[in-house]
């Protein structure tokens, strides 16, 4: 069994097609997204979603991360040398 401890009541989901992966941070999602894009050149933007889940006291807030933010995160990671 694989488990992910949720810190700060927030986690992220990367959805590509019908597959889903769970991450503790947005940086982790972006780094793995780069790798998955490298492995599959045929991906279309409609096939990929990055979802942020916030666990509130009684409710969960689920939001898709906008592509503009995802692109900015990837550029910043690249400049910091965290993504090739």
Buried (B, 14 or more C-beta within 10 A) or exposed (E): EEEEEEEEEBBBBBBBEEEEBBBBEBBBBBBBBBEBEEEEEEBEEEEBBBBBBEEEEEEEEEEEBEEEBBEEBBEEBEEEEEBE
